[in-house]
Amino acid sequence: MNPLLLAIETSCDETAVAVLRGRVLLASEVASQGAAHQPYGGVVPEVAARHHLRHAPRLLARATRDADISLGQVAAFAATSGPGLASSLMIGASLAKGLALGFDKPYLAINHLEGHLLSPFFGSEAGIEPNVALIVSGGHTMLVEVSGVADYRVIGRTVDDAAGEAFDKVAKMLGFAYPGGPEIERCAQGGDPARFDLPRSMLHSGDANFSFSGLKTAVRYLLPKISPDDQRDLCASFQRAVVDVLVAKTIAAARAARCRLVTVSGGVSCNGELRARMSLGCEQAGLELRFAAPLLCTDNAAMIAFAALLRLERGASTPLTTEIDPNLALV
């Protein structure tokens, strides 16, 4: 059975539509709003909602055209129902519900975090293998023990800023464009990551939780004391501090769970330093490692469609009366 699914993602500032036939991706469209939010140094909910309203119909038409399907052929419609910005979530969920109602097809409300969590297995016929997963993005940094679809245990999370949020805030301090993570990584190239001794908060806390607020504050206090010529070293030192904590905590969590496989997903997982050091750390620890494909790391509807497919295969669907939840928990 290869059902045709259409999914919509509007949890924050990316509008996305994807079409999946079984495990084959037929179309994936994403409209970024980075330029619209750049003057504000971050996402403005009202601006994001207006852009979703503008982009969603266009992306829907383009996705169905590229997939060479009609909406009447779709077996089920899915949308991100949380967590995220309420005004953004409402647009995607309302559109998917309307399509499900109009064509009398099932609707699936998908947790954005589950989309990231399962994305390293996108398209796999072998199913979801047990793993310890690091989700690391602008809004979330968490470690999850995954036993199978819908069988998750959160074992650690950030107690303050997410890693991606820390990247963006430090980038803003340095006057870089939004989103700041890629700008920090570019500036760090060729810099000395040992130049500035920045804190690795909660590195030895004995649990799987994270904290990046103190690191961000340390950079703020350091900035008036350095020259523009030191910026490359500062970015390299900041990036190394974040990556050190992410790698060490993830490997420790996998060992504690006696799990041989580590997966990494979310926007920050595109960071080259994180990929290189996580790969080395897992190799040295005798662990297998699987990253989500780069195109599935930032917000996208393909991962939402994949999560919806796995739930549909288990006979799941969602009542159309189900509301969005901006604070939706993974478990």
Buried (B, 14 or more C-beta within 10 A) or exposed (E): EEBBBBBBBBBBBBBBBBBBBBBEBBBBBBBBBEEBBEEEBBBBBEBBBBBBBEBBEEBBEBBBEBBEBEBEBBBBBBBBBBBBBBBBBBBBBBBBBEBBEEBEBBBBBBBBBBBBBBBBBBEEEEEBBBBBBBBBBBBBBBBBBBEEBBEBEBBBBBBBBBBBBBBBBBBBBBEBBBBBBBBBBEBBEEBBBEBBEBBBBBBEEEBBBBBBBBBBBBBEEBBEEBEEEBBBBBBBBBBBBBBBBBBBBBBBBBEBBEBBBBBBBBBBBBBEBBBEBBBEBBEEBEBBBBBBEEBBBBBBBBBBBBBBBBBBEEEBBBEBEEEBBBEBEBE
